[in-house]
Amino acid sequence: MPVEEWGLVASVVFSGTFSGLLVMRTTILHPMMRSMEGPDFARFLRSFLPIARRAPFNSVAVLGMVIAPTIALIALGDEAGGTPFILTAIGLALTTIGVFVVSRWLSEPNYDVMLAWDPAAMPADWCAVRSRYFALNWVRAAATWVAFAMFLTALVDLL
């Protein structure tokens, strides 16, 4: 199997597994967390976020969604105008901006704000911060789902 195919297979695997994580987060955890009162939500995040932030799966999946398509793009360089190249480039842009950048510069600072909350004395804007948390998860989910579709379509077209 040529390098570009391996790169696309890995792109599909990494984006597919991360997509599954985000489906669970947005469609199962969000409704559960939305029904929580402020103190319960804060306590839940104190248990969930520190583990989720350090989970090796997250780092490996996000790095894989950036490295694997980069390798595929380099290998597809001779066919820069072809469908697999264009779809892979779009998928890479989505994972870089919609996942990596959003996570690093928007979600992580929001996590710090939420982890600083005292459940016994919730800030007045806690609902707005929670809404931001949900919205950022949806942005990352949508970017990952579309990137997965791009990588899969590029792989099928290449085969």
VENCORPE-V557630 format. One record per pair of residues at least 24 apart in sequence whose ideal C-beta (glycine too) atoms are under 6 Angstrom apart, sorted by the first residue. I is the first residue (numbers start at 1). J is the second residue. D is the distance in whole Angstrom. If there is no record, write none. Layout:
I|J|D + I|J|D
This chain:
3|75|4 + 4|72|5 + 4|75|4 + 4|76|5 + 7|68|5 + 7|71|4 + 7|72|3 + 7|75|6 + 8|72|5 + 8|151|6 + 8|154|6 + 8|155|4 + 10|68|4 + 11|68|4 + 11|69|5 + 11|151|4 + 12|151|5 + 12|152|5 + 12|155|6 + 14|61|5 + 14|64|3 + 14|65|5 + 14|68|6 + 15|65|5 + 15|144|6 + 15|147|5 + 15|148|4 + 15|151|6 + 16|148|5 + 17|61|6 + 18|61|4 + 18|144|5 + 19|144|5 + 19|145|5 + 19|148|5 + 22|141|4 + 22|144|6 + 25|137|6 + 26|137|6 + 26|138|6 + 26|141|5 + 30|134|6 + 38|122|4 + 38|126|5 + 39|119|4 + 42|117|5 + 42|119|4 + 43|119|5 + 45|114|5 + 49|111|5 + 62|99|6 + 62|100|6 + 65|95|4 + 66|95|6 + 66|96|6 + 83|157|5 + 84|154|4 + 84|157|5 + 84|158|4 + 87|150|5 + 87|153|5 + 87|154|4 + 88|154|5 + 90|150|5 + 91|147|4 + 91|150|4 + 91|151|5 + 94|143|5 + 94|146|6 + 94|147|4 + 95|147|5 + 98|143|2 + 99|140|5 + 99|143|6 + 99|144|6 + 102|136|6 + 102|139|5 + 102|140|6 + 106|136|6 + 107|136|5
